[in-house]
Amino acid sequence: MIHEVELLVDAKTLVGEGPIWNSRQNVLIWLDIEGEKIFVYDPATKHNRLIKLDQKIGTIVVRKSGGWLVAGERGFALLDPDTEQVEPWSDPESHLPNNRFNDGKCDPAGRFWAGTMPFGFGEPSGALYCLDKDRSVRCMVREVTCSNGIAWSADAKTMYFIDSMTQNVDAFDFDLETGQIGNRRTIISIPQDQGFPDGMTIDSEDNLWVAQWGGYRVACFNPQTGREIDRIDMPVSQVSACWFGGRDLDELYITSARTDLDATALEKEPHAGGLFRAKPGAKGRLAAEFDG
């Protein structure tokens, strides 16, 4: 099926990432990791607020009791969106200065999961962490090269996770009460000529929407069969992440990047690094908030 794609903000981000819908205010929060920026896009006014930081933030979630939780190159922190002040909480990789946090989201119980990656990729020195509601941090997956998309099934019995360099989407059995995971297996494999699997979200029918970096697309997969069932063709190659938003959660917001694209490539895709939107006929689910 052919889906129309709309350019919302020609932001020219270096690495646009981390979109998440804030249903309290009906706005989209998203990032430019390399640009050290957080944006808040309001579809009603088309205003894209900028919050400039002094570190690379890989992911952001809303905190139920107020504020936002972020994970970046200095670990987990609380961000006050009104004052734009950052309060450090915990840095589980303070001993690894060449690593930074990348993607992450909250599970249905309100824990914040976020993973790390080495600057410039390289050895699998990253990991996937879980920030519990009591602010303790657990390492859940080790030997990760580029921790990326994460999502949970509607019944909260399965967690989906991407380490981009494996070309795979993996599934784990998930225990909602304890947050424990097990029985890791690969459910989707992305051919190398279709780019790397990057950010990911899940819709109301439990299908996975995967942004494919270098692949000019967001693809939708049935996680039970591993088969692609829909696709959004993009005007940019480095498609980084996606999330459902809008008042009816039927709008797919898609981020992109322009880092490492030379002049010839940028002539071909001048809106690389922009924020896009499509309406693929699916609906998402409300984003879980951090409950600590």
N, C-alpha and C positions, 0 to 999 in steps of 0.2 A: 504494500500500500504506500502511496506517495503522501507524505505529510508536509504541509507548509511550515517553514521555519522563519520566525520573525526576529530580527535584530532589535533588541531592546536598548542596550547600552553599548556604544562603540568605545569601550573602556580601554582597549589596547593593553590589557593586563599582560604581565610577563607570564604568570601562571595563575589564571583564574581558577578558583576551586571552591570546594566546601559549601555549595548552596544548601540552605535549609529554610523552610517556610516557618515563620513565626506567626502562628494562627491567632495569637492574642492581639497583634497589631496589623495583621494582614499585610506583612512585608516579607521580602526575601533578604536574608542575611547571606552574604557571600564574601569571598576573599580574593586577594592577589598575594599568594604566598611570597614570591620573590620580591614583589613590590612593597612588602610589609604593610599591607592595607587591608582594612575591613570595610565592606560596603553594606548599605541598607537600601534596597531598592523598593520603592513604593509604587505599585502598578497604578494606583488611583491618580497619583500626581506625576508619575514618571520621573520623580526625583530620585537620584542615586547619592545618598549621603556617604561621605568619606570619613573614616577614622584612620588616622596615620599612626602607626606604631613604630617601635624601634627594634623589632625582632620579627622573624618569619613565623607566622601562625599557620598551622596546617589544617586545623579544624576548629569548629565552634558549635556549641549547643546552647539552648536556653536553659537557665536554672529555674526550677519551679518556684523557689522562694525569692527570686529576683536576681537580675544580672545575667551574665553569660559565662559559661565555662569555655576556656580555650586550651588548646595544647599546641605548643610551638617549640622553638629551639631551646627554650629554657624550662620545658616541662609543662605541667598543668598549672592553670592560674584562673582567677576570677577577674572578669572584666566588667566594670560598671559602664554601661553604655551612655549614661548621662554625663559623668565626669570624664569618661574615657581613661580612667586610671586602672592599672593592672595590679592585682594582689597575687604574688606567687604563692602556690600551694605546695606542689611536690614535683621534684625532678628526678625520676627514676634512672635517668641516664646522664647524670651530671659528670660521671666518669668517662663518658663517651662524647667528647666535644665535637666530633665530626659527624654526629647523628643529629637529626631533628625529627619532631613529630610530623606526621603527614595526615592521612584521613582518619575519621572516626565519627561515631554517633552514639546515642544512648540506647540501651536495651529497654524492653518494655517495663522492667522493674525500676528504671531510673538510674542505672549505673552508666558511667561514661567510659566507652571503649575507644581507644585511640592507639595507633601504631606508629612506629618510627622507621626511618630509613637513613642510610648514610648519605651525606652530601656527595653528589656525583655518582650515586649508586655504588658499584664495587662489590665488596664482600657482603654476605648476608649477616650484617652485624645489627640489624634492626630486630624489633620484637613487637608483639601486640600486648597492650596493657589494659587492665580494667581498673578504673577509679571507682571504688565502692562509695556507698552513701555516707560511710563514716570517714571518708577521705583517705582510707588506706588504699594502697596500690598493689595489684597483683600482676605478675608477668604470666600471660596465658599462652603465648606462642613465641618460640625462639627461632633464631636463624631465618629472619625475614629480610629480604632485600629491599622491597618497596611496599610497605603496608598501605593498602588502599581500601576500596569499597567494603562496607560492612552493612548487613541487614538481617532482620529476623522475620521468620514466618509468622503468619497471623496467630497460630496456636502457640507461638513462643517455644516450640520444641526443636527448632532448627535455626542455627546461625550460619549465615553465608559470609565468606571472607575472600578477599583478593590480595595475593602477593603478585604484583603486576609482572614481575620478571619470570614467573612460572608459566605465564599465558593462560592461567586457569582461574576458574571460580570454584572454591572449595566449600563444602558443607560440614558442619559439626553438629552432633547431638548437643542440645542445650538444655540446661536445668534452670528454669526461671527463678526458683527459690534461692539457689546457691550461686548461680552464675557460672557453674562449672561447665566445661565443654569436653567433648571426646568424640571418638570414632570419625576422625577426619577422612574425607574422601573427595575426589574431584568429580564435579557434576557437569562442568562446562569447560571446554577447551577452545581458545580463540586461535585460529590460524595466524601465523606470523605476518602474512600479507594483509591482514585486517587490523593491524596495530596491536597495542597492548591493552588489556583490560584495566580500567582506571576506576573512577568513582562509580557508585552503584546505588540504586534505590529499588524499592519493591512496591508493587501496586496492590490494590484492594483484592485482586484475584490471585495474589501470591506469585506473580510473574516478576522476574528480575530485569531491570533496565540498566544496561552496562554501557558507560561511555568508553569509547575505544580510541586511545591516544595514538595518533598516526593513521587512524582508519577512516576518518571523515564520517563517523557515524555514532549513533546510539542504537544499540541492538537490544531487543526484548527477547528473553529466553524463558521457556518453561523449565523450571528447575527439576521437575520430575523426569523429563525426557532429555534435557540438555539441548533441545532443538530451538533454533531461532524461529520466532513466530511473528515478529514485526521488526521494522527498522526505520530509523529516522536518518536520512542522508543529510549531512551537514556541509555548509560552504567553507568550513575550516577543517584542517587536518588534525590538530592537537585538541581533541575533544576530551575534556578532563573529568567532568562530573555532571550529575543531573539530580533533580528533586522535584516532586510534584507540589504545586502550590495553587494559589487562587482560592477564592471563597468556597468553591466546590471541589477543590483539590484535583482539578482536571486539566491543569496547565503544567507542562513539563518544562522547568527552567534548566538551561544547559549552559555550563561554563566552558571556556576554551582558553588557549594559551598561545603566545607568540614567541616564547623563548626559543633560541637556537634556530629560528627561521631566518634565512638570508634574504637579501633584497629581492632576488628572483621569486622566492616563495611568497614573500609578502605582496608582490605585485599580483600574484595569483589568488591570494586570500587576504585582501586588505583589512578585513574585519576580524582577523585572528586576535584572540584575547578579549572578544566581546562576550556579552551576556545575551543568550538567545532564549526563545520560547516556542514551544510547539503544543498542539492539542491532539495527541495521538488516539483519543477515544478511550483511554483508560483513566482511572482515578487512583490517587495515592492514599496514604494514610497519614494521620496527624503524627508529627514528629514527637517522639518521646522526649521528655525533659529530664534534666538531672535532678534527682530527688534528695540531695544532700546539702 
